[in-house]
Amino acid sequence: MDQTSTVIHKLAPAISLSGVNLALGRDAARVHILKDISLHIGQGEAIGLTGPSGSGKSTLLMVIAGLERPDTGSVLVAGEQLGALDEDRLARFRGRNVGIVFQSFHLIPTMTAMENVAVPLELAGVPEAFAIAREELAAVGLGDRLSHYPAQLSGGEQQRVALARALAPNPSILLADEPTGNLDEATGRQIIDLMFAGHAERRMTLVLVTHDTALAARCDRIVRMRSGAIDAPAARERARS
């Protein structure tokens, strides 16, 4: 472990999961998705969450985001026990503390790029929402595309809008679920470079779900999942080269 990783792990964890289990479905169709997950992620740490399809990576990310509630276990994120929050308080907490970038962009088609970034800020009561949106879109290279609708943007541009939206509240935690999955290699590389730049500049905690081992290797640590559980031998520290 390098000196930076050592410092990270001396801080209080940004994310701490203990004994997390989650099953979906009923009776004979019930499937145990997450199995006794315990994971601690330091403040400012970048985690590459890898594993085969169906191993539970995206579900684990949704639990960290508070978009799925586990059946058992503790989920502590940015100092809050998510299980103690009702849906309204959880939504407010997520809006302040957690940015999320999905594979499929999830932009509102009837809103411009500017509105897609600014409106969530307005709903959260953030002052100067449109000024912040303009700055964030400019930072991802879309300063001249503010008035364009998603259908008028390329896939890479739509993902830049999604990244700007995730970063606009200046969250302490950024979650990304296969953010380059719908993009070509060159465009995907640009998005990832922007994401890691944001992580470094803002000292956010980053949890990145990816199948790309080279991309995961850019993180401080790789955590591998298999069949709904953390593969302990693979959940080891990796010093950045």
One Martini backbone bead per residue (centre of mass of N, CA, C, O) as a GRO file, in nm:
protein
  241
    1MET     BB    1   0.097   0.035   0.022
    2ASP     BB    2   0.065   0.354  -0.005
    3GLN     BB    3   0.061   0.654   0.154
    4THR     BB    4  -0.223   0.741   0.064
    5SER     BB    5  -0.374   0.480   0.156
    6THR     BB    6  -0.295   0.502   0.452
    7VAL     BB    7  -0.442   0.768   0.509
    8ILE     BB    8  -0.726   0.684   0.425
    9HIS     BB    9  -0.748   0.444   0.650
   10LYS     BB   10  -0.740   0.659   0.900
   11LEU     BB   11  -1.003   0.737   0.824
   12ALA     BB   12  -1.312   0.771   0.814
   13PRO     BB   13  -1.550   0.621   0.660
   14ALA     BB   14  -1.755   0.673   0.385
   15ILE     BB   15  -1.798   0.352   0.370
   16SER     BB   16  -2.010   0.108   0.557
   17LEU     BB   17  -2.040  -0.246   0.549
   18SER     BB   18  -2.251  -0.486   0.741
   19GLY     BB   19  -2.408  -0.773   0.682
   20VAL     BB   20  -2.517  -0.772   0.382
   21ASN     BB   21  -2.850  -0.854   0.268
   22LEU     BB   22  -3.012  -0.965  -0.053
   23ALA     BB   23  -3.344  -1.040  -0.168
   24LEU     BB   24  -3.531  -1.149  -0.458
   25GLY     BB   25  -3.842  -1.230  -0.452
   26ARG     BB   26  -4.046  -1.538  -0.437
   27ASP     BB   27  -3.993  -1.810  -0.301
   28ALA     BB   28  -3.869  -2.000  -0.555
   29ALA     BB   29  -3.774  -1.706  -0.690
   30ARG     BB   30  -3.574  -1.650  -0.479
   31VAL     BB   31  -3.283  -1.431  -0.469
   32HIS     BB   32  -2.951  -1.414  -0.362
   33ILE     BB   33  -2.763  -1.132  -0.421
   34LEU     BB   34  -2.656  -1.063  -0.128
   35LYS     BB   35  -2.367  -1.192   0.080
   36ASP     BB   36  -2.239  -1.082   0.346
   37ILE     BB   37  -2.154  -0.773   0.329
   38SER     BB   38  -1.820  -0.635   0.381
   39LEU     BB   39  -1.732  -0.278   0.359
   40HIS     BB   40  -1.450  -0.042   0.343
   41ILE     BB   41  -1.436   0.314   0.262
   42GLY     BB   42  -1.245   0.570   0.218
   43GLN     BB   43  -1.174   0.885   0.213
   44GLY     BB   44  -1.100   0.941  -0.128
   45GLU     BB   45  -1.142   0.674  -0.244
   46ALA     BB   46  -1.073   0.436  -0.510
   47ILE     BB   47  -1.304   0.197  -0.648
   48GLY     BB   48  -1.292  -0.121  -0.807
   49LEU     BB   49  -1.581  -0.292  -0.925
   50THR     BB   50  -1.575  -0.637  -0.985
   51GLY     BB   51  -1.704  -0.886  -1.214
   52PRO     BB   52  -1.928  -1.080  -1.315
   53SER     BB   53  -2.212  -1.126  -1.439
   54GLY     BB   54  -2.430  -1.138  -1.159
   55SER     BB   55  -2.253  -1.066  -0.885
   56GLY     BB   56  -2.373  -0.763  -0.762
   57LYS     BB   57  -2.260  -0.477  -0.825
   58SER     BB   58  -2.508  -0.293  -0.885
   59THR     BB   59  -2.660  -0.358  -0.625
   60LEU     BB   60  -2.447  -0.249  -0.433
   61LEU     BB   61  -2.462   0.040  -0.539
   62MET     BB   62  -2.766   0.081  -0.464
   63VAL     BB   63  -2.723   0.049  -0.160
   64ILE     BB   64  -2.527   0.287  -0.124
   65ALA     BB   65  -2.749   0.492  -0.252
   66GLY     BB   66  -3.048   0.398  -0.143
   67LEU     BB   67  -3.217   0.225  -0.379
   68GLU     BB   68  -3.158  -0.016  -0.186
   69ARG     BB   69  -3.280  -0.238   0.061
   70PRO     BB   70  -3.178  -0.435   0.290
   71ASP     BB   71  -3.255  -0.702   0.494
   72THR     BB   72  -2.960  -0.687   0.614
   73GLY     BB   73  -2.774  -0.467   0.788
   74SER     BB   74  -2.520  -0.214   0.744
   75VAL     BB   75  -2.543   0.140   0.617
   76LEU     BB   76  -2.271   0.363   0.588
   77VAL     BB   77  -2.302   0.710   0.475
   78ALA     BB   78  -2.164   0.992   0.545
   79GLY     BB   79  -2.260   0.927   0.861
   80GLU     BB   80  -2.515   0.753   0.767
   81GLN     BB   81  -2.789   0.560   0.845
   82LEU     BB   82  -2.997   0.445   0.607
   83GLY     BB   83  -3.207   0.272   0.778
   84ALA     BB   84  -3.310   0.548   0.942
   85LEU     BB   85  -3.434   0.646   0.672
   86ASP     BB   86  -3.658   0.782   0.501
   87GLU     BB   87  -3.736   0.857   0.182
   88ASP     BB   88  -3.708   1.165   0.206
   89ARG     BB   89  -3.436   1.176   0.360
   90LEU     BB   90  -3.283   1.005   0.155
   91ALA     BB   91  -3.312   1.194  -0.088
   92ARG     BB   92  -3.171   1.437   0.043
   93PHE     BB   93  -2.906   1.299   0.106
   94ARG     BB   94  -2.835   1.217  -0.184
   95GLY     BB   95  -2.840   1.507  -0.309
   96ARG     BB   96  -2.586   1.601  -0.125
   97ASN     BB   97  -2.372   1.323  -0.128
   98VAL     BB   98  -2.468   1.170  -0.409
   99GLY     BB   99  -2.329   1.064  -0.709
  100ILE     BB  100  -2.469   0.944  -1.031
  101VAL     BB  101  -2.357   0.709  -1.288
  102PHE     BB  102  -2.489   0.573  -1.570
  103GLN     BB  103  -2.500   0.390  -1.856
  104SER     BB  104  -2.802   0.534  -1.957
  105PHE     BB  105  -2.793   0.843  -1.829
  106HIS     BB  106  -3.090   0.958  -1.749
  107LEU     BB  107  -3.229   1.167  -1.921
  108ILE     BB  108  -3.443   1.432  -1.990
  109PRO     BB  109  -3.582   1.481  -2.303
  110THR     BB  110  -3.741   1.773  -2.232
  111MET     BB  111  -3.452   1.866  -2.154
  112THR     BB  112  -3.190   2.036  -2.132
  113ALA     BB  113  -2.879   2.031  -2.033
  114MET     BB  114  -2.916   2.252  -1.825
  115GLU     BB  115  -3.177   2.137  -1.690
  116ASN     BB  116  -3.063   1.855  -1.606
  117VAL     BB  117  -2.870   1.999  -1.394
  118ALA     BB  118  -3.048   2.228  -1.246
  119VAL     BB  119  -3.318   2.108  -1.138
  120PRO     BB  120  -3.212   1.929  -0.904
  121LEU     BB  121  -3.101   2.175  -0.752
  122GLU     BB  122  -3.364   2.328  -0.715
  123LEU     BB  123  -3.514   2.098  -0.559
  124ALA     BB  124  -3.274   2.121  -0.328
  125GLY     BB  125  -3.221   2.445  -0.282
  126VAL     BB  126  -3.006   2.557  -0.471
  127PRO     BB  127  -2.829   2.813  -0.536
  128GLU     BB  128  -2.757   2.897  -0.850
  129ALA     BB  129  -2.820   2.653  -1.046
  130PHE     BB  130  -2.754   2.763  -1.340
  131ALA     BB  131  -2.463   2.849  -1.283
  132ILE     BB  132  -2.359   2.572  -1.204
  133ALA     BB  133  -2.439   2.424  -1.463
  134ARG     BB  134  -2.262   2.588  -1.652
  135GLU     BB  135  -1.991   2.514  -1.521
  136GLU     BB  136  -2.011   2.202  -1.546
  137LEU     BB  137  -2.044   2.191  -1.854
  138ALA     BB  138  -1.781   2.334  -1.920
  139ALA     BB  139  -1.592   2.124  -1.771
  140VAL     BB  140  -1.705   1.891  -1.997
  141GLY     BB  141  -1.728   2.051  -2.287
  142LEU     BB  142  -2.051   2.206  -2.294
  143GLY     BB  143  -2.076   2.527  -2.333
  144ASP     BB  144  -2.220   2.493  -2.644
  145ARG     BB  145  -2.482   2.282  -2.526
  146LEU     BB  146  -2.709   2.392  -2.330
  147SER     BB  147  -2.976   2.391  -2.545
  148HIS     BB  148  -2.964   2.093  -2.576
  149TYR     BB  149  -3.099   1.797  -2.640
  150PRO     BB  150  -3.044   1.469  -2.611
  151ALA     BB  151  -3.113   1.405  -2.921
  152GLN     BB  152  -2.871   1.627  -3.002
  153LEU     BB  153  -2.678   1.419  -2.871
  154SER     BB  154  -2.437   1.233  -2.805
  155GLY     BB  155  -2.340   0.986  -2.604
  156GLY     BB  156  -2.099   1.141  -2.482
  157GLU     BB  157  -2.258   1.399  -2.418
  158GLN     BB  158  -2.467   1.271  -2.230
  159GLN     BB  159  -2.255   1.172  -2.022
  160ARG     BB  160  -2.156   1.456  -1.952
  161VAL     BB  161  -2.418   1.552  -1.835
  162ALA     BB  162  -2.439   1.332  -1.617
  163LEU     BB  163  -2.176   1.416  -1.477
  164ALA     BB  164  -2.252   1.707  -1.415
  165ARG     BB  165  -2.498   1.632  -1.240
  166ALA     BB  166  -2.335   1.467  -1.026
  167LEU     BB  167  -2.129   1.717  -0.952
  168ALA     BB  168  -2.295   1.977  -0.881
  169PRO     BB  169  -2.335   1.922  -0.555
  170ASN     BB  170  -2.065   1.829  -0.441
  171PRO     BB  171  -2.002   1.544  -0.364
  172SER     BB  172  -1.845   1.294  -0.161
  173ILE     BB  173  -1.988   1.083  -0.361
  174LEU     BB  174  -1.910   0.859  -0.641
  175LEU     BB  175  -2.118   0.675  -0.864
  176ALA     BB  176  -2.034   0.411  -1.111
  177ASP     BB  177  -2.214   0.235  -1.381
  178GLU     BB  178  -2.078   0.165  -1.649
  179PRO     BB  179  -2.010   0.456  -1.805
  180THR     BB  180  -1.890   0.307  -2.095
  181GLY     BB  181  -2.093   0.088  -2.217
  182ASN     BB  182  -2.224   0.302  -2.458
  183LEU     BB  183  -1.926   0.347  -2.564
  184ASP     BB  184  -1.664   0.422  -2.717
  185GLU     BB  185  -1.337   0.411  -2.647
  186ALA     BB  186  -1.262   0.712  -2.676
  187THR     BB  187  -1.505   0.831  -2.523
  188GLY     BB  188  -1.469   0.669  -2.262
  189ARG     BB  189  -1.193   0.790  -2.190
  190GLN     BB  190  -1.290   1.080  -2.150
  191ILE     BB  191  -1.488   1.025  -1.920
  192ILE     BB  192  -1.282   0.900  -1.722
  193ASP     BB  193  -1.094   1.142  -1.705
  194LEU     BB  194  -1.309   1.331  -1.585
  195MET     BB  195  -1.371   1.160  -1.334
  196PHE     BB  196  -1.081   1.155  -1.212
  197ALA     BB  197  -1.050   1.458  -1.197
  198GLY     BB  198  -1.286   1.506  -1.002
  199HIS     BB  199  -1.180   1.326  -0.777
  200ALA     BB  200  -0.912   1.482  -0.727
  201GLU     BB  201  -1.014   1.781  -0.694
  202ARG     BB  202  -1.256   1.694  -0.469
  203ARG     BB  203  -1.201   1.439  -0.291
  204MET     BB  204  -1.359   1.198  -0.366
  205THR     BB  205  -1.546   0.926  -0.351
  206LEU     BB  206  -1.497   0.621  -0.553
  207VAL     BB  207  -1.734   0.404  -0.729
  208LEU     BB  208  -1.645   0.154  -0.979
  209VAL     BB  209  -1.815  -0.011  -1.223
  210THR     BB  210  -1.633  -0.283  -1.394
  211HIS     BB  211  -1.487  -0.491  -1.663
  212ASP     BB  212  -1.228  -0.316  -1.673
  213THR     BB  213  -0.913  -0.378  -1.565
  214ALA     BB  214  -0.762  -0.117  -1.647
  215LEU     BB  215  -0.958   0.073  -1.506
  216ALA     BB  216  -0.946  -0.047  -1.219
  217ALA     BB  217  -0.628   0.010  -1.192
  218ARG     BB  218  -0.674   0.328  -1.137
  219CYS     BB  219  -0.734   0.257  -0.868
  220ASP     BB  220  -0.659   0.197  -0.535
  221ARG     BB  221  -0.883  -0.041  -0.548
  222ILE     BB  222  -0.985  -0.384  -0.570
  223VAL     BB  223  -1.318  -0.528  -0.593
  224ARG     BB  224  -1.432  -0.859  -0.596
  225MET     BB  225  -1.706  -1.033  -0.737
  226ARG     BB  226  -1.897  -1.342  -0.638
  227SER     BB  227  -2.203  -1.455  -0.606
  228GLY     BB  228  -2.267  -1.194  -0.399
  229ALA     BB  229  -1.962  -1.181  -0.314
  230ILE     BB  230  -1.663  -1.126  -0.172
  231ASP     BB  231  -1.342  -1.174  -0.299
  232ALA     BB  232  -1.103  -1.182  -0.079
  233PRO     BB  233  -0.830  -1.219  -0.242
  234ALA     BB  234  -0.912  -0.955  -0.433
  235ALA     BB  235  -0.949  -0.749  -0.173
  236ARG     BB  236  -0.687  -0.571  -0.237
  237GLU     BB  237  -0.430  -0.379  -0.245
  238ARG     BB  238  -0.341  -0.101  -0.474
  239ALA     BB  239  -0.090   0.053  -0.608
  240ARG     BB  240  -0.015   0.313  -0.775
  241SER     BB  241   0.179   0.380  -1.067
   0.00000   0.00000   0.00000
